[in-house]
Amino acid sequence: QVQLVESGGGLVQPGGSLTLSCTPSGTLYNVYAMGWYRQTLGNQRNLVAFIRSNGTTKYADSVKGRFTISRDKIKNTVQLQMNNLKPEDTAVYYCYADTGGRRWGQGTQVTVSS
């Protein structure tokens, strides 16, 4: 079973930047889209951004203009560049890949605090 492995989370001050990466542990086939959700304790998981195989992207309104999603279609990795981070961006960030079914990563914590 191919796993998705996230990296790049951590603690950053407000206004700072982080880049999250998601890498599969093996080969993924027929990847239609990849993206990121985030979740805070006691709340549902919410979409942050996704990118389709044709390159089109979608962002949550709360991150537009601050976050940028990109994808390496050959390696099937996906990155989330996060700029001008705010305390409300604090969450566990999960990457996913749609390959007919949806595969999830284990999550990486992002904490924005001074």
N, C-alpha and C positions, 0 to 999 in steps of 0.2 A: 504494500500500500504506500503510495507516494504521499509524503507529508509536505506541508508548507511550513517554512521556518522563517519567522520574522526576526528582524534585528534593528537596532538603531534607537530604541526607546531610551528614556532616561529622564533626568531632572534638568529643567531649563528655566531661566528667568523669563518673565513676561517680556515680549518683544524679541525674544531669541528665536533660533531656528533649530530644527532637527530634520533628519532624513531617515525615513523608515524604509527598510528593504524587505522583500519577501522572495524567498528562493525555494524551489521545490527540491526535495531530497532525491528525486529521480526524474525520469522523463514523463512529461505530461503530453497528452495527445488531444487534439480537437478542443483547444482552449478558446471559448467564445468570448470570454471577458474575464478580467481580473479587477480586483478592487479592494477597498478598505471600508470596514465598519468600525465603530467605536462604541464602548459601553462603560457606563459608570455604575457603581454599586447600587443595586436595587432597581435599575432602569433597563429598558429594552436596548437591544443593539440597534444602532442607527447608522444608516449609510453615510459615509464621508465622501467617497468618490469612486468611480469605476471607469475603466477604459475597455472598449470593445476591440475585437480583432481588427476592425477596419480603422482604428485610431480615434474614433469619436469618444468623447469624455463627458462625464456628468459629475457635478459637484453639489454637495449640500449648500444651501444658501449661506449658512454660517461660516463656510470656509472659502467661498469664492473670492478670488483675488489674493488669497494668502497661501493656499495649498496648490500644488501641481502634481498630478499623477503622470507617470510615464511607465513604459513597458518595453522590455526586450523580448520581441516575439520569438527569437531563435532560442533563447535560454528560458523563456517563459518566467522571467522575473518581473516584479513590479515594484516601483519605488513611489514614495509619497514625500515630496519636499514640502516641509511645513515652515512657513515664515511668519513673522509677527505673531508669535504664539500668545495666546491669552489664557488666563487661569481656567476659563470654561472649556478649553481644549483638553484639560486633564481627563484621562480615560485610559482604558485598556483598548488598544487598537488591534483589530484582527484583519488579516488579509484573507482573501478567498479567490478561488478560481472556479469558473463554470466550465465543466467538461462534459455536459450532459447532466451530471449531478453536480452538486456544489461541495467543494473541498474547503476546509477552514484551517487556518494556522492556529497556534496555541495562544497567541496574543502577546503583545508587548506593552508595558506600562509607559505612558507618557505623563509626566507631572510638570505642570507649569506653575511655578511659585517663586516668590522672592524670599 
